[in-house]
Amino acid sequence: MKIANIVLSVLILLLAAACAVFSYFLFEKRSQFVSGWAKMAQAINASAVELDKDSGLKPLAEELSVSALSHEAYSSLDQKLPKLAERSKQIVNVRNDLADALRRVGSAVSMKGLADEKSMRGIDTHESGQNAVVNAVRDTVAKRDRMYGYVAALARSQFRQNISIEKMKNADRSALKPFEDGLVAVNRRKGVYENTLRTIGRTVGVSGFDVSDSGYGKSSEKVAAGVRDLQNRIRRTQSELDQAKRTIKSHEQTISRRVKEIAMQKNVIEEKNRQISSYKRALGRPADDSGIVPWQDGSNEARSRLVGKVIEVHDKYGYIAIDIGKGSTVVQEIGNRKLEVNAGVRKGQDFIVARGELAGKSDFVARVVIDEVGDFCSTANVAAGSQPIQVGDIVYWTPGK
């Protein structure tokens, strides 16, 4: 029993020593962990400070301070740490937008060898691409400025006008107004000069007058030759004109004879007209009937003189019978003659039904449409909503119906 107690005591002593050793090592590890946590918090805070620089956003470093990220504030880390990733994403987006903007600038100035999107965004490759874009823009601006200087010098030397280069850089159109006015004036004078030379050339029969420095001499020689030829033609024309005058005089004499002959023929025509008038009186025709034209069969003039009557009414079936048909005629009086003309009654024509006398007072009753046409009798359909039709009502046609 004594030995067992001794052994047990020794074991307990060993376990105590082991616990002491392990506690020491655990404390050391805890110290290292706390120290590492503090370094990580400082690194995160330093990153936030860098991200906050010139960002224009709410400072993130205040929320991600070292104390706020300590191991003692472990429970709030889930709400705070994602903000660092969000801010980093915003910075990356801004970087990408700036890289894309640089590429668009390069495209706008027609830059050759423009870096691709990946190279412009890359940390290790962006510098060369950006420098290339800046150089291309600088070169474009330099070329533009040289061109502005050339335009200004040209305006001074050719038109004695001063042009503001600064206004041209600002795209102020008024800067080019003196230059534009000078060009307009030169073109106007040039146009007048060319038109005058071309007119002279056309006058003397020379086409395609060349007003350039190289072609002016040959064109002038052509004009001179044309002038000489024109003088010869004028002389020939004068001779022809004299001959034409003689011919005209001969024609005038002929015309005078023809006028006398026409006067004689007018007398003959007047005599014939007097004879015709006497023949008309003998035939009983009016003297002024020369404009009377006989009606044609089925013409509006003939049809408008046609008057019939209702001879049968069928209210049950909605139609009537009238005493006019395709053989119905009217009479046209020409002088003492009477011309019988067919009225031309056809299927589908509209007629008016009235009550009373056509020459006197009559009342409108209905409008009907010819359905079946006989020689001297036809049937007609009555329009819906018409007044009752009676046997003996008159039927006539009016123009446009």
C-alpha positions in Angstrom: 0.0 0.0 0.0 2.8 2.3 0.8 4.5 1.6 -2.5 1.3 2.2 -4.4 0.9 5.6 -2.8 4.5 6.5 -3.6 4.0 5.5 -7.3 0.7 7.5 -7.4 2.4 10.5 -5.9 5.2 10.3 -8.5 2.7 10.1 -11.3 0.7 13.1 -10.0 4.0 15.0 -9.8 4.9 14.1 -13.3 1.4 15.1 -14.6 1.7 18.4 -12.8 5.1 19.0 -14.3 3.7 18.2 -17.8 0.7 20.6 -17.2 3.1 23.3 -16.3 5.2 22.7 -19.4 2.1 22.6 -21.7 0.7 25.7 -20.1 3.9 27.5 -20.8 3.9 26.5 -24.4 0.2 27.4 -24.8 0.8 30.8 -23.3 3.7 31.3 -25.8 1.4 30.3 -28.7 -1.3 32.6 -27.5 1.2 35.5 -27.3 2.3 34.7 -30.9 -1.3 34.5 -32.1 -2.2 37.8 -30.4 0.9 39.4 -31.8 0.1 38.1 -35.4 -3.5 39.2 -35.1 -2.3 42.7 -34.2 0.1 42.7 -37.2 -2.8 41.6 -39.5 -5.0 44.4 -38.1 -2.3 46.9 -38.7 -1.8 45.6 -42.3 -5.5 45.8 -43.0 -5.7 49.3 -41.5 -2.7 50.4 -43.6 -4.4 49.0 -46.7 -7.5 50.9 -45.9 -5.5 54.1 -45.4 -4.0 53.6 -48.9 -7.3 52.9 -50.4 -8.8 56.1 -48.8 -6.2 58.4 -50.4 -7.9 60.8 -52.8 -10.8 58.4 -53.2 -13.4 61.0 -52.4 -15.3 58.3 -50.4 -16.1 58.0 -46.7 -12.8 57.0 -45.0 -12.7 53.3 -44.5 -9.6 53.3 -42.2 -11.7 54.8 -39.4 -14.0 51.8 -39.5 -11.1 49.4 -39.9 -8.9 50.8 -37.2 -6.4 48.6 -35.4 -8.6 48.6 -32.3 -11.7 47.8 -34.3 -9.9 44.8 -35.8 -8.4 43.5 -32.5 -9.0 40.0 -31.3 -11.1 41.4 -28.6 -13.6 42.7 -31.3 -13.9 39.4 -33.0 -17.7 39.3 -33.0 -17.9 42.4 -35.2 -15.4 41.3 -37.8 -18.1 39.8 -40.1 -19.6 43.2 -40.6 -16.4 45.2 -41.0 -14.0 43.0 -43.1 -16.3 42.7 -46.2 -16.0 46.5 -46.6 -12.3 46.2 -47.4 -13.2 43.8 -50.3 -16.0 46.2 -51.5 -13.6 49.2 -51.4 -11.0 47.2 -53.3 -13.5 46.2 -55.9 -14.5 49.9 -56.4 -10.8 50.8 -56.8 -10.3 48.0 -59.3 -13.4 49.2 -61.3 -12.1 52.8 -61.3 -8.7 51.4 -62.6 -10.4 49.4 -65.3 -12.6 52.4 -66.3 -9.5 54.6 -66.6 -7.7 52.0 -68.6 -10.7 51.7 -71.0 -10.9 55.5 -71.2 -7.2 55.6 -72.3 -7.9 53.0 -75.0 -10.9 55.1 -76.2 -8.6 58.1 -76.3 -6.1 56.1 -78.3 -8.8 55.1 -80.7 -10.0 58.7 -81.0 -6.6 59.8 -82.2 -6.2 56.9 -84.6 -3.3 55.5 -82.6 -1.4 52.6 -84.2 -0.4 49.6 -82.1 -2.9 50.3 -79.3 -2.5 47.9 -76.4 -5.3 45.5 -75.7 -7.7 45.8 -72.7 -5.8 43.3 -70.6 -2.4 45.0 -71.1 -3.9 48.4 -70.2 -5.3 47.0 -67.0 -2.4 44.9 -65.9 -0.2 46.1 -63.0 3.0 45.2 -64.7 2.0 46.2 -68.3 -0.2 49.3 -67.9 2.6 51.8 -67.8 3.9 51.1 -71.3 0.4 51.2 -72.8 -0.6 54.4 -71.0 2.7 56.1 -72.0 2.0 55.1 -75.7 -1.4 56.6 -75.5 -0.1 59.8 -73.9 2.6 60.1 -76.6 0.1 59.5 -79.4 -2.2 62.2 -78.0 0.8 64.6 -77.6 1.8 63.8 -81.2 -1.8 64.5 -82.5 -1.9 67.8 -80.6 1.5 68.8 -82.0 0.3 68.0 -85.6 -2.9 70.0 -85.0 -0.9 72.9 -83.7 1.4 72.8 -86.7 -1.6 72.7 -89.0 -3.2 75.7 -87.2 0.1 77.6 -87.6 0.2 76.8 -91.3 -3.4 78.0 -91.8 -2.6 81.2 -89.9 0.6 81.8 -92.0 -1.3 81.1 -95.2 -4.0 83.7 -94.3 -1.3 86.3 -93.6 0.6 85.7 -96.8 -2.3 85.2 -99.2 -5.1 87.3 -97.8 -3.3 89.7 -95.3 -5.6 88.4 -92.6 -4.7 87.5 -89.0 -6.2 84.4 -87.6 -6.2 83.6 -83.9 -4.6 80.2 -83.2 -6.1 80.1 -79.8 -9.6 80.5 -81.2 -9.0 77.6 -83.6 -7.8 75.4 -80.7 -11.1 76.2 -79.0 -13.0 75.2 -82.2 -14.3 78.8 -82.6 -15.5 79.0 -86.1 -15.2 82.8 -86.1 -11.4 82.4 -86.2 -11.6 81.2 -89.8 -14.0 83.9 -90.9 -11.2 86.1 -92.4 -9.8 83.1 -94.2 -13.2 82.1 -95.4 -14.0 85.6 -96.6 -10.7 85.7 -98.5 -11.4 82.4 -100.2 -14.9 83.4 -101.2 -13.6 86.7 -102.7 -10.9 84.8 -104.7 -13.4 82.2 -105.9 -15.8 84.9 -106.9 -13.2 86.8 -108.9 -12.0 83.5 -110.4 -15.5 82.5 -111.4 -16.2 85.9 -113.1 -12.9 85.7 -114.9 -13.5 82.1 -116.1 -17.1 82.8 -117.1 -16.0 85.8 -119.1 -13.3 83.9 -121.0 -15.7 81.0 -121.6 -18.3 83.5 -123.0 -15.8 84.9 -125.3 -14.7 81.5 -126.4 -18.3 80.4 -127.0 -19.0 83.6 -128.9 -16.2 82.9 -131.3 -17.0 79.2 -131.5 -14.3 77.9 -129.1 -15.5 75.4 -126.5 -13.6 74.1 -123.5 -11.6 77.3 -122.8 -8.7 76.3 -120.5 -8.0 79.1 -117.9 -5.1 77.3 -116.2 -1.5 78.6 -116.6 -0.5 75.8 -118.8 -3.5 75.9 -121.1 -4.1 79.7 -121.3 -1.7 80.3 -124.3 -3.2 77.6 -126.5 -6.7 78.7 -125.6 -5.9 82.3 -126.4 -4.6 81.3 -129.9 -7.9 79.4 -130.4 -9.9 82.4 -129.5 -7.9 84.6 -131.9 -8.5 82.2 -134.7 -12.1 82.0 -133.7 -12.4 85.8 -133.8 -11.0 85.9 -137.3 -13.4 83.1 -138.4 -16.2 85.1 -136.8 -15.3 88.1 -138.8 -15.4 86.1 -142.0 -18.8 84.6 -141.0 -20.1 88.1 -140.3 -19.2 89.2 -143.8 -20.9 86.1 -145.2 -23.9 86.7 -143.0 -24.1 90.3 -144.2 -24.2 89.0 -147.8 -26.8 86.4 -146.9 -28.8 89.1 -145.1 -28.9 91.3 -148.2 -30.1 88.3 -150.2 -32.7 87.6 -147.5 -33.9 91.1 -147.7 -34.4 90.8 -151.4 -36.2 87.5 -150.8 -38.4 89.1 -148.1 -39.4 91.8 -150.4 -40.4 89.3 -153.0 -42.4 87.4 -150.4 -44.1 90.6 -149.3 -45.3 91.1 -152.8 -46.6 87.6 -152.9 -48.3 88.1 -149.5 -49.9 91.2 -150.8 -51.4 89.3 -153.7 -52.5 86.5 -151.3 -54.2 89.1 -149.1 -56.2 90.4 -152.0 -57.1 86.9 -153.0 -58.3 86.2 -149.3 -60.4 89.3 -149.4 -62.1 88.1 -152.6 -62.7 84.7 -151.0 -64.2 86.3 -147.9 -66.7 88.0 -150.2 -67.5 84.7 -151.8 -68.0 83.1 -148.3 -70.3 86.0 -147.2 -72.4 85.4 -150.3 -72.6 81.6 -149.5 -73.6 82.4 -145.9 -76.4 84.6 -147.2 -77.6 81.8 -149.4 -77.5 79.3 -146.5 -79.6 81.8 -144.4 -82.2 81.9 -147.2 -82.2 78.1 -147.4 -82.8 77.9 -143.6 -85.7 80.3 -143.8 -87.2 78.2 -146.6 -86.8 75.1 -144.4 -88.3 76.8 -141.3 -85.1 76.5 -139.3 -83.9 79.3 -137.1 -81.0 81.3 -138.4 -78.9 80.7 -135.2 -79.3 76.9 -135.0 -75.7 76.2 -136.1 -74.8 75.2 -132.6 -77.7 72.7 -132.1 -76.4 69.1 -131.8 -78.7 66.1 -132.2 -79.0 64.0 -129.0 -77.4 60.6 -129.0 -79.3 57.5 -128.0 -78.9 56.9 -124.3 -77.4 60.4 -123.7 -78.1 62.3 -120.5 -80.0 65.0 -122.6 -82.4 62.4 -123.9 -82.8 60.5 -120.6 -83.5 63.7 -118.7 -86.6 64.3 -120.9 -88.0 60.9 -120.3 -91.1 60.8 -117.9 -93.1 57.7 -117.0 -95.7 56.5 -114.5 -96.1 53.8 -111.9 -98.5 51.2 -113.3 -98.2 48.6 -110.6 -97.1 48.5 -106.9 -96.0 45.3 -105.1 -95.4 46.3 -101.5 -95.0 42.7 -100.4 -92.0 42.2 -102.5 -90.7 45.8 -102.5 -90.8 46.6 -106.2 -92.9 48.5 -108.7 -93.7 48.4 -112.4 -93.3 51.5 -114.6 -94.3 52.2 -118.2 -90.8 52.9 -119.5 -88.3 50.4 -121.0 -85.5 50.0 -123.5 -87.7 51.0 -126.4 -88.8 54.3 -124.8 -88.0 57.4 -126.8 -88.1 61.1 -126.5 -88.5 63.8 -129.1 -85.9 66.6 -129.9 -87.2 69.5 -131.9 -84.7 71.1 -134.3 -86.3 73.8 -136.3 -89.5 72.4 -137.8 -88.2 68.9 -137.6 -88.7 66.4 -134.7 -86.0 63.9 -134.0 -86.9 60.7 -132.1 -84.1 59.6 -129.7 -83.9 56.4 -127.6 -83.6 57.3 -123.9 -81.4 54.3 -123.1 -83.1 52.8 -120.1 -80.8 50.2 -118.5 -80.7 47.9 -115.5 -79.2 49.6 -112.4 -80.2 53.1 -113.2 -81.6 55.3 -110.5 -85.0 57.0 -111.0 -87.1 59.4 -108.9 -90.7 58.7 -108.0 -92.8 61.9 -107.3 -96.4 62.7 -106.9 -98.1 65.5 -108.8 -97.2 67.1 -112.1 -93.6 67.3 -113.3 -94.1 70.7 -114.9 -96.1 72.0 -111.8 -95.9 71.1 -108.1 -94.7 67.7 -107.3 -93.5 66.0 -104.1 -90.6 63.5 -103.8 -91.8 60.0 -102.8 -89.0 57.6 -103.3 -85.8 56.6 -105.1 -85.9 53.4 -107.1 -83.4 51.3 -109.1 -84.3 49.6 -112.4 -84.1 45.8 -112.0 -85.6 44.2 -115.1 -86.0 46.1 -118.4 -88.6 45.3 -121.0 -89.3 47.0 -124.3 -91.8 49.5 -122.8 -92.2 48.3 -119.2 -89.7 47.7 -116.4 -89.6 46.7 -112.8 -87.7 48.7 -110.1 -86.6 48.0 -106.6 -87.7 50.5 -104.0 -85.1 51.9 -101.5 -85.6 51.0 -97.9 -87.4 53.6 -95.8 -89.2 55.2 -98.8 -92.7 56.6 -98.6 -95.6 54.5 -99.9 -95.8 54.6 -103.8 -99.1 54.8 -105.6 -100.2 53.8 -109.1 -100.0 57.0 -111.2 -97.0 58.5 -109.5 -94.6 60.0 -112.0 -91.1 58.5 -112.7 -88.2 60.5 -114.1 -84.4 60.6 -114.2 -82.1 63.4 -113.2 -78.5 64.0 -114.1 -76.0 62.4 -111.7 -78.6 59.8 -110.5 
